[in-house]
Amino acid sequence: ELFVLTYGALVAQLCKDYEKDEDVNTCLDRMGYGIGVRLIDDFLARSAVKKCRSYSETADVIAQVAFKMYLGVTPSVSCSSAAGNEFSLILDKNPLVDFVEKLPAERASLCYCNLLCGVIRGALEMVRLAAEVTFLQDKLRGDAVTEIGITFLRKAEE
């Protein structure tokens, strides 16, 4: 709960500091990226997961191990491309929004939990997987579910 309350205060302060939602979204993504870059070492040490052999396996580890370990939730995973490089993480419950009912009308394009996208992207880059991570749907915006899209771009060179 402390993290969730602190996170809400952080987003509120960023909204005061930046006029445009896009600037807040970028800042949250950048902050998350920095966290992901550092968090991957802790994750690998504590989880004892082995090297993933496919994008599908990587998406499953993110959902079933990482989200459970750090946020206490397990999103469902679905593959959304024939190429097998695009996945969706669907969260029935998003703990970061426990104390948020909806976004103010003037902040309609704010991606409140964009920090998560940065965390995932940063952690993946540290294990040599370039990815694009974005929110596809958000319950705070009135969507039925909260959905994070992960598109694996290419494996980094050894």
DSSP file with accessible surface (Angstrom, degrees, kcal/mol):
  #  RESIDUE AA STRUCTURE BP1 BP2  ACC     N-H-->O    O-->H-N    N-H-->O    O-->H-N    TCO  KAPPA ALPHA  PHI   PSI    X-CA   Y-CA   Z-CA
    1    1 A E     >        0   0  168      0, 0.0     4,-2.7     0, 0.0     5,-0.2   0.000 360.0 360.0 360.0 -36.7    0.0    0.0    0.0
    2    2 A L  H  >  +     0   0  137      1,-0.2     4,-2.8     2,-0.2     5,-0.2   0.927 360.0  47.8 -61.6 -43.8    2.8    2.4    0.8
    3    3 A F  H  > S+     0   0  109      2,-0.2     4,-2.9     1,-0.2    -1,-0.2   0.925 112.0  50.0 -62.2 -42.5    4.2    2.0   -2.8
    4    4 A V  H  > S+     0   0   15      2,-0.2     4,-2.1     1,-0.2    -2,-0.2   0.923 113.4  45.2 -63.5 -43.8    0.8    2.5   -4.3
    5    5 A L  H  X S+     0   0   95     -4,-2.7     4,-1.9     2,-0.2    -1,-0.2   0.918 114.7  48.4 -65.2 -42.1    0.2    5.7   -2.3
    6    6 A T  H  X S+     0   0   79     -4,-2.8     4,-2.2    -5,-0.2    -2,-0.2   0.901 109.6  53.2 -64.6 -40.0    3.7    7.0   -3.0
    7    7 A Y  H  X S+     0   0    5     -4,-2.9     4,-2.6    -5,-0.2     5,-0.2   0.918 106.9  52.0 -62.3 -42.3    3.2    6.2   -6.7
    8    8 A G  H  X S+     0   0   22     -4,-2.1     4,-2.4     1,-0.2    -1,-0.2   0.908 109.7  49.2 -60.3 -40.6    0.0    8.2   -6.7
    9    9 A A  H  X S+     0   0   62     -4,-1.9     4,-2.4     2,-0.2    -1,-0.2   0.890 109.8  52.5 -66.1 -38.0    1.8   11.2   -5.2
   10   10 A L  H  X S+     0   0   54     -4,-2.2     4,-2.4     2,-0.2    -2,-0.2   0.947 110.9  45.7 -62.0 -48.3    4.6   10.9   -7.8
   11   11 A V  H  X S+     0   0    4     -4,-2.6     4,-2.3     1,-0.2    -2,-0.2   0.920 111.7  52.6 -63.6 -40.8    2.1   10.9  -10.7
   12   12 A A  H  X S+     0   0   51     -4,-2.4     4,-1.5    -5,-0.2    -1,-0.2   0.916 110.1  48.3 -61.0 -41.9    0.2   13.9   -9.1
   13   13 A Q  H  X S+     0   0   92     -4,-2.4     4,-2.2     1,-0.2    -1,-0.2   0.907 109.9  51.3 -66.8 -40.4    3.5   15.8   -8.8
   14   14 A L  H  X S+     0   0   13     -4,-2.4     4,-2.4     1,-0.2    -1,-0.2   0.884 106.5  55.0 -63.5 -36.5    4.4   15.1  -12.4
   15   15 A C  H  < S+     0   0   23     -4,-2.3    -1,-0.2     1,-0.2    -2,-0.2   0.842 110.0  46.8 -65.3 -31.5    1.0   16.3  -13.5
   16   16 A K  H  < S+     0   0  164     -4,-1.5    -2,-0.2    -5,-0.2    -1,-0.2   0.863 114.5  47.2 -73.7 -36.4    1.8   19.6  -11.7
   17   17 A D  H  < S+     0   0   99     -4,-2.2     2,-0.4    -5,-0.1    -2,-0.2   0.794 114.2  46.9 -76.1 -31.0    5.2   19.8  -13.2
   18   18 A Y     <  -     0   0   82     -4,-2.4    -1,-0.1    -5,-0.2     6,-0.1  -0.952  59.7-160.2-119.6 134.5    4.2   19.0  -16.8
   19   19 A E  S    S+     0   0  185     -2,-0.4     2,-0.4    -3,-0.0    -1,-0.1   0.899  76.8  65.1 -73.7 -42.6    1.3   20.6  -18.7
   20   20 A K  S >> S-     0   0  127      1,-0.1     4,-1.5    89,-0.0     3,-0.5  -0.671  72.0-142.6 -91.9 137.3    1.1   17.9  -21.4
   21   21 A D  H 3> S+     0   0   11     -2,-0.4     4,-3.1     1,-0.2    90,-0.3   0.854 102.8  61.9 -60.4 -35.5    0.1   14.3  -20.6
   22   22 A E  H 3> S+     0   0  102      1,-0.2     4,-2.4     2,-0.2    -1,-0.2   0.876 102.5  50.5 -60.4 -36.7    2.6   13.1  -23.2
   23   23 A D  H <> S+     0   0   71     -3,-0.5     4,-2.3     2,-0.2    -1,-0.2   0.898 111.5  47.4 -68.9 -39.1    5.4   14.6  -21.2
   24   24 A V  H  X S+     0   0    0     -4,-1.5     4,-2.8     2,-0.2     5,-0.2   0.939 111.9  50.7 -65.0 -45.4    4.2   12.9  -18.0
   25   25 A N  H  X S+     0   0   25     -4,-3.1     4,-2.4     1,-0.2    -2,-0.2   0.916 111.4  48.0 -58.7 -43.6    3.9    9.6  -19.9
   26   26 A T  H  X S+     0   0   75     -4,-2.4     4,-2.6    -5,-0.2    -1,-0.2   0.915 111.7  49.8 -63.9 -43.1    7.4   10.0  -21.2
   27   27 A C  H  X S+     0   0   13     -4,-2.3     4,-2.6     2,-0.2    -2,-0.2   0.921 111.3  48.3 -63.3 -44.9    8.8   10.8  -17.8
   28   28 A L  H  X S+     0   0    0     -4,-2.8     4,-2.6     2,-0.2    -2,-0.2   0.919 112.3  49.4 -62.2 -41.5    7.0    7.8  -16.2
   29   29 A D  H  X S+     0   0   34     -4,-2.4     4,-2.6    -5,-0.2    -2,-0.2   0.927 111.6  48.7 -63.5 -44.0    8.4    5.5  -19.0
   30   30 A R  H  X S+     0   0  143     -4,-2.6     4,-2.0     2,-0.2    -2,-0.2   0.909 112.5  47.8 -63.2 -42.8   11.9    6.9  -18.5
   31   31 A M  H  X S+     0   0   72     -4,-2.6     4,-2.0     2,-0.2    -1,-0.2   0.927 112.6  49.2 -63.5 -44.7   11.7    6.4  -14.7
   32   32 A G  H  X S+     0   0    0     -4,-2.6     4,-3.1     1,-0.2    -2,-0.2   0.901 106.7  56.1 -61.5 -39.8   10.4    2.9  -15.2
   33   33 A Y  H  X S+     0   0   62     -4,-2.6     4,-2.4     1,-0.2    -1,-0.2   0.935 107.2  49.2 -58.3 -46.3   13.1    2.1  -17.7
   34   34 A G  H  X S+     0   0   18     -4,-2.0     4,-1.4     1,-0.2    -1,-0.2   0.889 112.2  48.5 -60.9 -38.5   15.7    3.0  -15.1
   35   35 A I  H  X S+     0   0   74     -4,-2.0     4,-3.1     2,-0.2    -2,-0.2   0.934 110.8  50.6 -66.8 -45.2   14.0    0.8  -12.5
   36   36 A G  H  X S+     0   0    0     -4,-3.1     4,-1.7     1,-0.2    -2,-0.2   0.889 105.5  56.1 -61.1 -39.7   13.8   -2.1  -14.9
   37   37 A V  H  < S+     0   0   37     -4,-2.4     4,-0.3     1,-0.2    -1,-0.2   0.889 118.0  34.5 -60.1 -37.5   17.5   -1.8  -15.7
   38   38 A R  H >X S+     0   0  177     -4,-1.4     4,-0.7    -5,-0.2     3,-0.6   0.821 113.1  58.9 -86.8 -31.6   18.3   -2.2  -12.0
   39   39 A L  H 3X S+     0   0   47     -4,-3.1     4,-2.7     1,-0.2     5,-0.2   0.780  88.2  73.5 -72.1 -25.8   15.5   -4.6  -11.1
   40   40 A I  H 3X S+     0   0   15     -4,-1.7     4,-2.9     1,-0.2     5,-0.2   0.874  93.3  54.3 -61.2 -36.2   16.5   -7.3  -13.5
   41   41 A D  H <> S+     0   0  116     -3,-0.6     4,-2.2    -4,-0.3    -1,-0.2   0.937 111.1  45.2 -62.5 -45.0   19.6   -8.3  -11.4
   42   42 A D  H  X S+     0   0   60     -4,-0.7     4,-2.7     2,-0.2     5,-0.3   0.923 113.4  51.0 -62.8 -44.1   17.3   -8.7   -8.3
   43   43 A F  H  X S+     0   0   19     -4,-2.7     4,-2.5     1,-0.2     5,-0.3   0.940 111.5  46.0 -59.8 -49.1   14.8  -10.6  -10.4
   44   44 A L  H  X S+     0   0   73     -4,-2.9     4,-1.2     1,-0.2    -1,-0.2   0.889 115.5  47.2 -64.5 -37.3   17.3  -13.1  -11.8
   45   45 A A  H  < S+     0   0   83     -4,-2.2    -1,-0.2    -5,-0.2    -2,-0.2   0.910 119.8  37.1 -70.2 -41.5   18.9  -13.6   -8.4
   46   46 A R  H  < S+     0   0  149     -4,-2.7    -2,-0.2    -5,-0.2    -1,-0.2   0.782 119.3  44.7 -84.2 -28.5   15.7  -14.2   -6.5
   47   47 A S  H  < S-     0   0   25     -4,-2.5    -3,-0.2    -5,-0.3    -1,-0.2   0.752  81.6-150.8 -90.6 -25.9   13.6  -16.1   -9.1
   48   48 A A     <  +     0   0   74     -4,-1.2     2,-0.1    -5,-0.3    -4,-0.1   0.797  34.2 165.8  57.5  31.1   16.3  -18.6  -10.3
   49   49 A V        -     0   0   42     -6,-0.3    -1,-0.2    -5,-0.2     2,-0.1  -0.478  31.1-128.2 -73.8 149.3   14.6  -18.7  -13.8
   50   50 A K        -     0   0  173      1,-0.1     2,-0.1    -2,-0.1    -1,-0.1  -0.444  42.6 -68.8 -89.3 169.8   16.6  -20.2  -16.6
   51   51 A K        -     0   0  166     -2,-0.1     2,-0.2     1,-0.1    -1,-0.1  -0.364  54.4-122.4 -61.3 129.9   17.2  -18.6  -19.9
   52   52 A C        -     0   0   33      1,-0.1    -1,-0.1    -2,-0.1     3,-0.1  -0.547  16.2-159.4 -76.4 141.9   14.0  -18.4  -21.9
   53   53 A R  S    S+     0   0  205     -2,-0.2     2,-0.3     1,-0.1    -1,-0.1   0.508  70.2  25.7-100.1  -7.1   14.1  -20.1  -25.3
   54   54 A S  S  > S-     0   0   51      1,-0.1     4,-2.1     0, 0.0     5,-0.1  -0.975  76.7-112.0-150.2 163.5   11.2  -18.2  -27.0
   55   55 A Y  H  > S+     0   0   50     -2,-0.3     4,-2.7     1,-0.2     5,-0.2   0.882 118.6  55.9 -62.6 -38.0    9.3  -15.0  -26.9
   56   56 A S  H  > S+     0   0   56      1,-0.2     4,-2.2     2,-0.2    -1,-0.2   0.926 107.4  47.5 -61.5 -44.5    6.3  -16.9  -25.6
   57   57 A E  H  > S+     0   0   60      2,-0.2     4,-2.2     1,-0.2    -1,-0.2   0.902 111.1  52.3 -64.1 -39.0    8.3  -18.3  -22.7
   58   58 A T  H  X S+     0   0   14     -4,-2.1     4,-2.4     2,-0.2    -2,-0.2   0.931 108.7  49.4 -63.0 -45.0    9.7  -14.8  -21.9
   59   59 A A  H  X S+     0   0    0     -4,-2.7     4,-2.3     1,-0.2    -1,-0.2   0.905 110.6  51.3 -61.4 -40.4    6.1  -13.4  -21.8
   60   60 A D  H  X S+     0   0   53     -4,-2.2     4,-3.4     2,-0.2     5,-0.4   0.905 109.3  49.8 -64.2 -40.6    5.0  -16.2  -19.5
   61   61 A V  H  X>S+     0   0   27     -4,-2.2     5,-2.1     2,-0.2     4,-2.0   0.914 109.7  51.7 -65.4 -41.1    7.9  -15.5  -17.1
   62   62 A I  I  <>S+     0   0   19     -4,-2.4     5,-2.5     3,-0.2     6,-0.2   0.951 119.5  35.8 -58.7 -47.6    7.1  -11.8  -17.0
   63   63 A A  I  <>S+     0   0    0     -4,-2.3     5,-0.6     3,-0.2    -2,-0.2   0.955 125.6  35.2 -72.7 -51.7    3.5  -12.6  -16.2
   64   64 A Q  I  <5S+     0   0  118     -4,-3.4    -3,-0.2    -5,-0.2    -2,-0.2   0.754 133.4  19.2 -82.3 -24.9    3.7  -15.6  -13.9
   65   65 A V  I  X5S+     0   0   45     -4,-2.0     4,-2.8    -5,-0.4    -3,-0.2   0.814 125.8  39.9-109.9 -57.2    7.0  -14.8  -12.1
   66   66 A A  I  ><S+     0   0   21     -5,-2.1     4,-2.6     2,-0.2     5,-0.4   0.943 119.2  43.2 -65.6 -50.7    7.9  -11.1  -12.3
   67   67 A F  I  >XS+     0   0   12     -5,-2.5     4,-2.5    -6,-0.2     6,-1.1   0.915 117.6  47.9 -62.1 -41.1    4.4   -9.6  -11.9
   68   68 A K  H  ><S+     0   0  117     -5,-0.6     4,-0.9     4,-0.3    -2,-0.2   0.930 113.9  47.7 -63.9 -42.8    3.6  -12.1   -9.1
   69   69 A M  H  <5S+     0   0   54     -4,-2.8    -2,-0.2     1,-0.2    -1,-0.2   0.909 126.1  24.4 -66.6 -42.9    6.9  -11.4   -7.3
   70   70 A Y  H  <5S+     0   0   72     -4,-2.6    -2,-0.2    -5,-0.2    -3,-0.2   0.734 137.0  22.8-100.4 -26.4    6.8   -7.6   -7.4
   71   71 A L  H  <5S-     0   0   39     -4,-2.5    -3,-0.2    -5,-0.4    -2,-0.1   0.490  92.5-124.1-119.3  -9.2    3.1   -6.7   -7.7
   72   72 A G  S  <<S+     0   0   46     -5,-0.9     2,-0.3    -4,-0.9    -4,-0.3   0.701  76.2 102.6  74.6  18.4    1.4   -9.7   -6.3
   73   73 A V        -     0   0   18     -6,-1.1    -1,-0.2   -10,-0.1    -2,-0.2  -0.929  59.2-146.4-129.5 157.5   -0.8  -10.3   -9.4
   74   74 A T        -     0   0   74     -2,-0.3    18,-0.2    -7,-0.1   -10,-0.1  -0.905  17.5-156.2-126.0 101.6   -0.6  -12.7  -12.3
   75   75 A P        -     0   0    5      0, 0.0     2,-0.2     0, 0.0    16,-0.2  -0.365  21.7-113.8 -70.7 155.3   -1.8  -11.3  -15.6
   76   76 A S  E     -A   90   0A  62     14,-2.3    14,-2.8    -2,-0.1     2,-0.4  -0.615  29.5-139.4 -84.4 153.2   -3.0  -13.6  -18.3
   77   77 A V  E     +A   89   0A  40     -2,-0.2     2,-0.4    12,-0.2    12,-0.2  -0.939  21.1 177.5-118.0 135.1   -0.9  -13.8  -21.5
   78   78 A S  E     -A   88   0A  49     10,-2.0    10,-2.8    -2,-0.4     2,-0.5  -0.999  25.9-132.1-136.4 141.2   -2.1  -14.0  -25.1
   79   79 A C  E     -A   87   0A  69     -2,-0.4     8,-0.3     8,-0.2    -2,-0.0  -0.774  20.1-176.0 -88.4 131.0   -0.2  -14.0  -28.3
   80   80 A S        +     0   0   67      6,-2.8     2,-0.3    -2,-0.5     7,-0.2   0.129  56.1  62.9-118.5  20.6   -1.6  -11.5  -30.8
   81   81 A S    >   -     0   0   24      5,-0.5     3,-0.9     1,-0.1     5,-0.2  -1.000  68.3-135.7-144.7 149.4    0.6  -12.1  -33.9
   82   82 A A  T 3  S+     0   0  115     -2,-0.3    -1,-0.1     1,-0.2    -3,-0.0   0.822 107.6  61.6 -68.0 -29.1    1.2  -15.0  -36.3
   83   83 A A  T 3  S-     0   0   88      1,-0.1    -1,-0.2    -3,-0.1     0, 0.0   0.667 106.9-128.6 -71.9 -16.6    4.9  -14.2  -36.1
   84   84 A G  S <  S+     0   0   26     -3,-0.9   -29,-0.2     2,-0.1   -28,-0.1   0.723  81.9 103.1  77.2  22.7    4.8  -15.0  -32.4
   85   85 A N        +     0   0   38    -30,-0.1    67,-3.0     1,-0.1     2,-0.5   0.367  61.5  75.6-117.0   3.4    6.5  -11.8  -31.3
   86   86 A E  E     + B   0 151A  74     65,-0.2    -6,-2.8    -5,-0.2    -5,-0.5  -0.974  56.4 170.4-121.1 128.0    3.6   -9.8  -30.0
   87   87 A F  E     -AB  79 150A   6     63,-2.9    63,-3.1    -2,-0.5     2,-0.4  -0.929  21.9-145.2-133.9 154.8    2.0  -10.5  -26.7
   88   88 A S  E     -AB  78 149A   3    -10,-2.8   -10,-2.0    -2,-0.3     2,-0.6  -0.975   4.3-154.6-120.2 135.7   -0.6   -9.0  -24.4
   89   89 A L  E     -AB  77 148A   0     59,-2.8    59,-2.6    -2,-0.4     2,-0.6  -0.957  16.1-160.8-104.0 118.3   -0.5   -9.0  -20.6
   90   90 A I  E     -AB  76 147A  35    -14,-2.8   -14,-2.3    -2,-0.6     2,-0.6  -0.909   1.1-159.8-108.7 116.9   -4.1   -8.7  -19.3
   91   91 A L  E     - B   0 146A   2     55,-2.8    55,-1.2    -2,-0.6     3,-0.2  -0.858  15.7-174.3 -99.4 119.1   -4.5   -7.6  -15.7
   92   92 A D  S    S+     0   0  122     -2,-0.6     2,-0.4     1,-0.3    -1,-0.2   0.835  86.6  26.7 -73.0 -34.9   -7.7   -8.3  -14.0
   93   93 A K        -     0   0  108     -3,-0.1    -1,-0.3    53,-0.1     3,-0.1  -0.997  68.2-165.7-131.9 128.0   -6.4   -6.3  -11.0
   94   94 A N    >   -     0   0    8     -2,-0.4     3,-1.9    -3,-0.2     4,-0.1  -0.928   5.7-162.2-113.7 105.7   -3.8   -3.5  -11.2
   95   95 A P  G >  S+     0   0   15      0, 0.0     3,-1.4     0, 0.0     4,-0.2   0.751  84.2  69.8 -63.5 -20.6   -2.5   -2.8   -7.7
   96   96 A L  G 3  S+     0   0    1      1,-0.3     3,-0.2     2,-0.1   -88,-0.0   0.702 101.6  46.2 -69.7 -16.2   -1.1    0.6   -8.9
   97   97 A V  G X  S+     0   0   26     -3,-1.9     3,-1.8     1,-0.2    -1,-0.3   0.164  72.8 117.1-112.0  19.5   -4.6    2.0   -9.2
   98   98 A D  T <  S+     0   0   81     -3,-1.4    -1,-0.2     1,-0.3    -2,-0.1   0.828  87.0  35.4 -55.8 -33.2   -6.1    0.7   -5.9
   99   99 A F  T 3  S+     0   0  113     -3,-0.2     2,-0.5    -4,-0.2    -1,-0.3   0.155 102.9  87.2-109.4  18.5   -6.7    4.3   -4.8
  100  100 A V    <   -     0   0   36     -3,-1.8     3,-0.1     1,-0.1    -3,-0.0  -0.977  46.0-179.4-120.7 125.5   -7.6    5.8   -8.1
  101  101 A E        -     0   0  191     -2,-0.5     2,-0.3     1,-0.4    -1,-0.1   0.894  66.8 -28.0 -89.3 -48.0  -11.2    5.7   -9.4
  102  102 A K        -     0   0  165     39,-0.1    -1,-0.4    40,-0.0    39,-0.1  -0.979  66.8 -93.7-161.2 163.1  -10.8    7.4  -12.7
  103  103 A L        -     0   0   22     37,-1.1     5,-0.1    -2,-0.3    -3,-0.0  -0.566  47.4-102.5 -80.9 145.6   -8.7   10.0  -14.5
  104  104 A P    >   -     0   0   63      0, 0.0     3,-2.0     0, 0.0    -1,-0.1  -0.338  32.1-114.8 -63.0 149.9   -9.8   13.6  -14.5
  105  105 A A  G >  S+     0   0   92      1,-0.3     3,-1.2     2,-0.2    -2,-0.1   0.855 116.5  56.9 -56.2 -36.0  -11.3   14.7  -17.8
  106  106 A E  G 3  S+     0   0  151      1,-0.3    -1,-0.3     2,-0.1     3,-0.2   0.592 106.9  50.4 -75.3  -6.2   -8.5   17.1  -18.5
  107  107 A R  G X   +     0   0   34     -3,-2.0     3,-1.8     1,-0.1    -1,-0.3  -0.102  68.8 133.4-118.4  36.5   -6.0   14.2  -18.2
  108  108 A A  T <  S+     0   0   67     -3,-1.2    -1,-0.1     1,-0.3    -2,-0.1   0.782  73.2  47.5 -62.2 -28.8   -7.7   11.9  -20.6
  109  109 A S  T 3  S+     0   0   52     -3,-0.2    -1,-0.3     2,-0.1     2,-0.3   0.390  83.1 120.7 -97.3   8.5   -4.5   11.0  -22.4
  110  110 A L    <   -     0   0    5     -3,-1.8     2,-1.0     1,-0.1     3,-0.1  -0.508  55.2-150.8 -71.0 131.3   -2.5   10.3  -19.3
  111  111 A C    >   -     0   0    8    -90,-0.3     3,-2.0    -2,-0.3     4,-0.2  -0.800  15.5-170.3-102.2  86.5   -1.2    6.8  -19.1
  112  112 A Y  T 3  S+     0   0   16     -2,-1.0     3,-0.4     1,-0.3    -1,-0.2   0.818  80.2  39.2 -52.4 -39.9   -1.2    6.6  -15.3
  113  113 A C  T >> S+     0   0    0      1,-0.2     3,-2.0    -3,-0.1     4,-0.6   0.085  72.7 125.7-102.3  25.6    0.7    3.3  -15.0
  114  114 A N  H <>  +     0   0   22     -3,-2.0     4,-1.7     1,-0.3     3,-0.4   0.727  59.2  77.9 -60.4 -18.5    3.2    4.0  -17.8
  115  115 A L  H 3> S+     0   0    9     -3,-0.4     4,-2.4     1,-0.2    -1,-0.3   0.890  87.8  59.0 -55.1 -38.5    6.0    3.3  -15.3
  116  116 A L  H <> S+     0   0   14     -3,-2.0     4,-2.4     1,-0.2    -1,-0.2   0.885 101.5  53.1 -61.1 -39.4    5.2   -0.5  -15.8
  117  117 A C  H  X S+     0   0    0     -4,-0.6     4,-2.5    -3,-0.4    -1,-0.2   0.931 110.4  47.3 -62.5 -43.5    6.0   -0.2  -19.5
  118  118 A G  H  X S+     0   0    0     -4,-1.7     4,-2.9     2,-0.2     5,-0.2   0.899 110.1  52.8 -64.5 -40.1    9.4    1.3  -18.8
  119  119 A V  H  X S+     0   0   26     -4,-2.4     4,-2.5     2,-0.2     5,-0.2   0.946 112.3  44.6 -60.8 -48.0   10.2   -1.3  -16.2
  120  120 A I  H  X S+     0   0   13     -4,-2.4     4,-2.6     2,-0.2     5,-0.2   0.943 115.1  47.8 -62.9 -47.3    9.4   -4.2  -18.6
  121  121 A R  H  X S+     0   0   53     -4,-2.5     4,-2.3    -5,-0.2    -2,-0.2   0.934 113.4  47.7 -60.9 -45.4   11.3   -2.5  -21.5
  122  122 A G  H  X S+     0   0    0     -4,-2.9     4,-1.6     1,-0.2    -1,-0.2   0.923 112.9  47.7 -63.6 -43.6   14.4   -1.8  -19.3
  123  123 A A  H  X S+     0   0   19     -4,-2.5     4,-0.9    -5,-0.2    -1,-0.2   0.922 111.7  50.5 -65.0 -42.3   14.5   -5.3  -17.9
  124  124 A L  H ><>S+     0   0    7     -4,-2.6     5,-2.5     1,-0.2     3,-0.8   0.899 107.1  54.1 -63.8 -39.8   14.2   -6.9  -21.3
  125  125 A E  H ><5S+     0   0   72     -4,-2.3     3,-1.6     1,-0.2    -1,-0.2   0.874 102.8  57.7 -62.6 -33.9   16.9   -4.8  -22.7
  126  126 A M  H 3<5S+     0   0   88     -4,-1.6    -1,-0.2     1,-0.3    -2,-0.2   0.740 106.8  47.9 -70.4 -21.3   19.3   -5.9  -20.0
  127  127 A V  T <<5S-     0   0   59     -4,-0.9    -1,-0.3    -3,-0.8    -2,-0.2   0.060 127.6-101.7-103.9  23.3   18.7   -9.5  -21.0
  128  128 A R  T < 5S+     0   0  113     -3,-1.6    28,-2.5     1,-0.2     2,-0.5   0.804  82.1 126.7  67.5  37.1   19.3   -8.5  -24.6
  129  129 A L  E   < -C  155   0A  21     -5,-2.5     2,-0.3    26,-0.2    26,-0.2  -0.951  47.3-151.0-124.7 111.2   15.8   -8.4  -25.9
  130  130 A A  E     +C  154   0A  15     24,-1.8    23,-2.4    -2,-0.5    24,-0.9  -0.643  29.2 167.0 -78.5 133.5   14.7   -5.2  -27.6
  131  131 A A  E     -C  152   0A   6     -2,-0.3     2,-0.5    21,-0.3    21,-0.2  -0.994  37.9-135.3-148.2 153.3   10.9   -4.6  -27.2
  132  132 A E  E     -C  151   0A 104     19,-2.7    19,-2.8    -2,-0.3     2,-0.5  -0.950  27.8-171.2-106.3 127.3    8.2   -2.0  -27.5
  133  133 A V  E     +C  150   0A  10     -2,-0.5     2,-0.3    17,-0.2    17,-0.2  -0.984  14.1 155.7-127.0 123.5    5.9   -1.9  -24.5
  134  134 A T  E     -C  149   0A  57     15,-2.2    15,-3.5    -2,-0.5     2,-0.5  -0.971  45.7-105.3-143.6 156.7    2.7    0.1  -24.4
  135  135 A F  E     +C  148   0A  24     -2,-0.3    13,-0.2    13,-0.2     3,-0.1  -0.738  31.2 178.0 -81.3 125.6   -0.6    0.2  -22.7
  136  136 A L  E    S+     0   0A  91     11,-2.9     2,-0.3    -2,-0.5    12,-0.2   0.782  70.4   9.3 -95.1 -36.9   -3.3   -1.0  -25.2
  137  137 A Q  E     -C  147   0A  61     10,-1.5    10,-2.2     6,-0.1    -1,-0.4  -0.980  63.6-168.6-142.2 152.9   -6.3   -0.7  -22.8
  138  138 A D    > > -     0   0    2     -2,-0.3     5,-1.9     8,-0.2     3,-1.6  -0.964  22.9-146.7-147.9 126.1   -6.7    0.8  -19.4
  139  139 A K  G > 5S+     0   0   98     -2,-0.3     3,-1.8     1,-0.3    -1,-0.1   0.820 102.2  64.5 -60.1 -30.2   -9.6    0.5  -17.0
  140  140 A L  G 3 5S+     0   0   14      1,-0.3   -37,-1.1     2,-0.1    -1,-0.3   0.742 102.2  49.5 -65.5 -21.0   -8.9    4.0  -15.8
  141  141 A R  G < 5S-     0   0  109     -3,-1.6    -1,-0.3   -39,-0.1    -2,-0.2   0.264 130.1 -95.5 -97.9   6.7   -9.8    5.2  -19.3
  142  142 A G  T < 5S+     0   0   70     -3,-1.8    -3,-0.2     1,-0.3    -2,-0.1   0.496  77.6 141.9  95.7   2.7  -13.0    3.2  -19.3
  143  143 A D      < -     0   0   61     -5,-1.9    -1,-0.3     1,-0.1    -6,-0.1  -0.365  61.1-118.3 -73.1 161.0  -11.8    0.1  -21.1
  144  144 A A  S    S+     0   0   84     -2,-0.1     2,-0.3     1,-0.0    -1,-0.1   0.822  91.8  11.6 -69.1 -33.0  -13.0   -3.3  -20.0
  145  145 A V  S    S-     0   0   36     -7,-0.1     2,-0.6     2,-0.0   -53,-0.1  -0.879  75.8-110.5-136.8 169.6   -9.5   -4.5  -19.0
  146  146 A T  E     -B   91   0A   3    -55,-1.2   -55,-2.8    -2,-0.3     2,-0.4  -0.942  42.1-178.4-103.3 123.3   -6.0   -3.3  -18.4
  147  147 A E  E     -BC  90 137A  27    -10,-2.2   -11,-2.9    -2,-0.6   -10,-1.5  -0.988  17.2-163.7-132.2 126.8   -3.8   -4.6  -21.2
  148  148 A I  E     -BC  89 135A   0    -59,-2.6   -59,-2.8    -2,-0.4     2,-0.4  -0.934  15.3-148.2-108.1 126.9   -0.1   -4.1  -21.8
  149  149 A G  E     -BC  88 134A   5    -15,-3.5   -15,-2.2    -2,-0.5     2,-0.5  -0.806  10.6-168.9 -97.6 134.1    1.2   -4.9  -25.2
  150  150 A I  E     -BC  87 133A   1    -63,-3.1   -63,-2.9    -2,-0.4     2,-0.6  -0.988   3.0-174.7-122.1 121.2    4.8   -6.3  -25.7
  151  151 A T  E     -BC  86 132A  32    -19,-2.8   -19,-2.7    -2,-0.5     2,-0.5  -0.969  18.4-144.3-115.6 114.3    6.3   -6.4  -29.2
  152  152 A F  E     - C   0 131A   1    -67,-3.0   -21,-0.3    -2,-0.6     3,-0.1  -0.687  16.0-172.4 -77.1 122.7    9.6   -8.1  -29.3
  153  153 A L  E     -     0   0A  89    -23,-2.4     2,-0.3    -2,-0.5    -1,-0.2   0.911  55.5 -38.7 -85.7 -49.4   11.6   -6.3  -32.0
  154  154 A R  E     - C   0 130A 156    -24,-0.9   -24,-1.8   -69,-0.0    -1,-0.3  -0.934  58.3 -97.5-171.0 153.8   14.7   -8.3  -32.4
  155  155 A K  E     - C   0 129A 122     -2,-0.3   -26,-0.2   -26,-0.2   -27,-0.1  -0.657  47.0-116.2 -77.8 136.2   17.2  -10.2  -30.3
  156  156 A A        -     0   0   41    -28,-2.5     2,-0.1    -2,-0.3    -1,-0.1  -0.374  37.9 -93.1 -70.2 153.1   20.2   -8.2  -29.5
  157  157 A E              0   0  165      1,-0.1    -1,-0.1    -2,-0.1    -3,-0.0  -0.379 360.0 360.0 -66.4 145.1   23.5   -9.4  -30.9
  158  158 A E              0   0  177     -3,-0.1    -1,-0.1    -2,-0.1   -30,-0.0  -0.274 360.0 360.0 -66.9 360.0   25.6  -11.6  -28.6
